[in-house]
Amino acid sequence: MSDITIVLPVKNEAKNLAPCIAAVTALGPIVVVDSGSSDDTKAIAEVAGAEVLYFEWDGQFPKKRNWTLRNYKFTTKWVLFLDADEFVSPEFIAEVQSAIRSTEYVGFWLNFTNYFMGQALRGGDAFRKLALFRIGVGEYEKIEEDSWSHLDMEVHEHPVLEGTVGEIKTPIEHNDFRGLKHYIAKHNEYSSWEAARYLRLMKQQGPGWNGLTERQKKKYQNLAKWWFAPAYFVVSYVLKKGFLDGAVGFHFALMKAIYFYQIRLKIKVQP
């Protein structure tokens, strides 16, 4: 029996959920944490054999992933958090099963192959996250949002774990089937969250700042500077070879640069 529980935090993921569950079923039991989907998400999860939990956010800590860590009665030693637009391969499953069989690591970084406009990207800014870890060794960083955020799930928060972490090299396919319209709307929400968090971090410079990773600190130190967005484009498209993906690589790097420029503008206009 697998020693991993797969947790899928979702809302209106009917277009992605069925293939996501089908791909990961062989790894372990699946728990879908739904926050009021208005589409067929819940029915799809139940038909696929997943356990479904209902989550309603009150605007304060904890949000969806931490709520699950604190309230769900896990029967496994490990948890893997996946989004519904993330699809694992048999090779990924085999590597994970081998990695957790005998290890001193408390968690693992996961690598991803990004898809944009239906195309797998070979270049550009690499995407990875710490989403596989032992239950009880930590949780996602705590951010006191006090209703200033409308995001009910940890998106930019990172797990804070007690112990050393390793890496799973086989990539996960990150491919959202909801299209470009959803991508743009999602990043509009994310940029508002980033701007609001930036303003609070710059005012406080306290425990919240000290808990950031070095990459996060560099990002927040420079987010409001005029050159950050164009510099991101140059690094992603040129230095990290986003140009290998042709026009789609250009569009992807440009959209990400626009995202960072949106954050800067929102920082400037907020009180």
C-alpha positions in Angstrom: 0.0 0.0 0.0 1.2 3.5 -0.9 2.5 5.7 1.9 1.5 8.9 0.1 -1.8 10.8 0.2 -2.4 13.0 -2.8 -4.3 16.2 -2.0 -5.9 18.2 -4.8 -7.2 21.6 -3.7 -9.7 22.7 -6.3 -12.4 25.2 -7.4 -14.2 24.8 -10.8 -11.6 22.4 -12.2 -14.0 20.3 -14.4 -11.8 20.7 -17.5 -8.6 19.4 -15.7 -9.6 17.2 -12.9 -10.5 13.8 -14.5 -7.1 13.4 -16.3 -5.2 14.7 -13.3 -6.8 12.0 -11.0 -6.4 9.3 -13.6 -2.7 10.0 -13.9 -2.0 9.9 -10.2 -4.3 7.2 -9.0 -1.5 4.6 -8.9 0.5 6.6 -6.4 -1.9 6.6 -3.5 -5.3 7.6 -2.1 -6.6 10.9 -3.4 -8.4 13.7 -1.4 -10.1 16.5 -3.3 -10.5 19.7 -1.3 -13.2 21.7 -3.0 -14.2 25.3 -2.1 -17.6 25.7 -3.6 -17.2 24.7 -7.2 -20.2 25.7 -9.4 -19.3 23.2 -12.2 -19.0 19.4 -12.2 -15.8 19.3 -10.2 -17.3 17.5 -7.2 -19.2 14.9 -9.3 -16.1 14.2 -11.4 -14.0 13.7 -8.2 -16.5 11.3 -6.8 -16.9 9.2 -10.0 -13.1 8.9 -10.1 -13.1 7.5 -6.6 -11.6 10.4 -4.7 -12.6 11.5 -1.2 -14.1 14.9 -1.4 -13.8 17.5 1.4 -15.6 20.9 1.5 -13.6 24.0 2.5 -15.1 27.4 3.1 -12.5 30.2 3.7 -13.3 32.8 6.4 -10.7 35.3 5.0 -8.1 34.5 7.7 -5.4 31.9 8.4 -5.4 29.0 7.6 -6.2 28.7 3.9 -6.9 25.5 2.0 -3.7 23.6 2.1 -2.9 24.4 5.7 -6.5 23.7 6.7 -6.2 20.2 5.2 -2.9 19.6 7.0 -4.5 20.6 10.3 -7.9 18.9 10.0 -7.6 15.8 7.8 -6.8 12.5 9.4 -4.0 11.2 7.3 -3.3 7.5 7.3 0.0 7.9 5.3 3.4 9.4 6.3 3.7 11.6 3.2 1.5 14.1 1.4 1.7 15.3 -2.2 -0.1 18.5 -3.0 -1.0 18.7 -6.7 -3.1 21.3 -8.6 -5.7 20.0 -11.0 -3.7 21.2 -14.0 -0.6 19.2 -13.0 -0.3 15.7 -14.6 2.2 13.1 -13.4 3.8 10.3 -15.4 4.5 6.7 -14.6 8.2 7.6 -14.5 7.4 10.3 -11.9 5.4 7.8 -9.8 8.3 5.3 -9.9 10.9 7.9 -8.9 8.7 9.1 -6.0 8.0 5.6 -4.7 11.7 4.8 -4.8 12.7 8.1 -3.2 10.5 7.8 -0.1 11.2 4.2 0.5 14.4 4.9 2.5 15.4 8.6 2.9 16.4 11.1 5.5 14.8 13.9 3.6 11.6 15.4 5.0 10.5 16.7 1.6 11.2 17.0 -2.1 11.3 19.8 -4.6 9.3 18.9 -7.7 10.2 20.0 -11.3 7.7 20.9 -14.0 7.4 21.1 -17.7 5.3 24.2 -18.5 2.8 24.2 -21.3 1.6 27.5 -22.8 -1.0 27.9 -25.6 -0.9 24.1 -26.0 2.8 23.8 -26.4 5.4 22.3 -24.1 8.1 24.8 -23.3 11.8 23.8 -23.6 13.2 27.1 -22.4 12.3 30.0 -20.1 12.2 30.4 -16.4 12.2 27.0 -14.7 9.2 26.2 -12.5 9.5 24.1 -9.4 7.9 23.9 -6.0 8.2 22.0 -2.7 5.0 20.0 -2.6 5.9 16.5 -1.4 6.8 16.2 2.3 6.3 14.2 5.4 3.2 14.9 7.4 4.0 16.7 10.7 7.3 18.3 9.7 5.8 21.7 8.8 3.2 23.6 6.9 2.8 26.4 4.5 4.1 29.8 5.7 1.6 31.8 7.7 0.5 35.1 6.3 -2.0 37.2 8.2 -4.3 38.3 5.5 -7.3 39.6 7.5 -9.6 39.5 4.5 -7.4 41.7 2.2 -7.0 38.7 -0.1 -9.6 36.9 -2.2 -7.4 33.8 -2.8 -8.6 31.0 -0.6 -5.6 28.7 -1.3 -1.9 29.1 -0.7 -0.5 30.1 -4.1 2.8 32.0 -3.4 3.3 30.7 0.1 6.0 28.0 0.5 6.2 25.1 3.0 8.4 25.7 6.0 9.8 22.3 6.9 12.0 21.1 9.7 14.8 19.1 8.1 16.6 18.8 4.8 14.9 18.4 1.4 15.8 16.6 -1.8 14.6 16.7 -5.4 12.5 14.6 -7.7 14.0 15.1 -11.2 11.2 13.6 -13.4 9.1 16.6 -14.3 5.3 17.0 -13.9 3.3 18.3 -16.8 1.8 21.7 -16.0 -0.9 22.2 -18.6 -4.1 24.1 -17.8 -6.9 23.2 -20.3 -9.0 26.3 -19.3 -7.3 28.5 -21.9 -5.7 31.9 -22.2 -8.7 33.8 -20.9 -8.5 32.0 -17.6 -4.7 32.4 -17.5 -4.9 36.2 -17.8 -7.8 36.4 -15.3 -5.8 34.2 -12.8 -2.7 36.4 -13.1 -4.7 39.5 -12.6 -5.8 38.1 -9.2 -2.3 36.9 -8.4 -0.7 40.3 -9.2 -3.2 42.1 -6.8 -2.2 39.6 -4.1 1.5 40.2 -4.7 1.1 44.0 -4.6 -0.8 43.8 -1.3 1.7 41.5 0.3 4.6 43.6 -0.9 3.1 46.7 0.8 2.7 44.8 4.1 6.2 43.3 3.9 7.8 46.6 3.3 6.0 48.2 6.2 6.7 45.5 8.7 10.1 44.0 7.9 9.4 41.6 10.7 8.9 37.8 11.1 7.1 37.7 7.7 10.2 39.0 6.0 12.7 36.8 7.9 10.8 33.7 6.8 11.2 34.4 3.1 13.5 32.4 1.0 16.5 34.2 -0.6 14.7 34.2 -4.0 11.6 35.7 -2.4 13.6 38.4 -0.7 15.3 39.4 -4.0 11.9 39.5 -5.7 10.2 41.7 -3.1 13.3 44.0 -2.9 13.0 44.7 -6.6 9.3 44.3 -7.5 8.5 48.0 -7.5 11.5 49.0 -9.6 10.9 50.0 -13.2 13.5 47.7 -14.6 12.3 44.5 -12.9 9.7 43.4 -15.5 11.8 44.1 -18.6 14.8 42.4 -16.9 12.7 39.3 -16.3 11.8 39.2 -19.9 15.4 39.4 -21.0 16.5 36.7 -18.5 13.6 34.3 -19.4 13.6 34.8 -23.1 17.3 35.3 -23.8 19.5 34.0 -21.0 17.2 31.0 -20.2 16.6 30.3 -23.9 12.9 31.0 -24.1 13.5 31.8 -27.7 13.9 28.0 -28.4 10.1 27.9 -28.2 9.6 30.3 -31.0 6.6 32.7 -31.0 5.0 30.8 -28.0 8.1 31.3 -26.0 8.1 35.0 -26.8 4.4 35.3 -25.7 5.0 33.4 -22.5 8.0 35.5 -21.5 6.1 38.7 -22.4 3.0 37.7 -20.4 5.1 37.0 -17.3 6.9 40.3 -17.7 3.5 42.0 -18.0 2.4 40.2 -14.8 5.3 41.7 -12.9 4.6 45.1 -14.4 1.0 44.8 -13.2 2.3 44.2 -9.7 4.5 47.4 -9.9 1.6 49.5 -11.1 -0.7 48.1 -8.4 1.9 48.9 -5.8 2.1 52.5 -7.0 -1.6 53.1 -6.9 -2.5 51.4 -3.6 -2.4 53.6 -0.5 
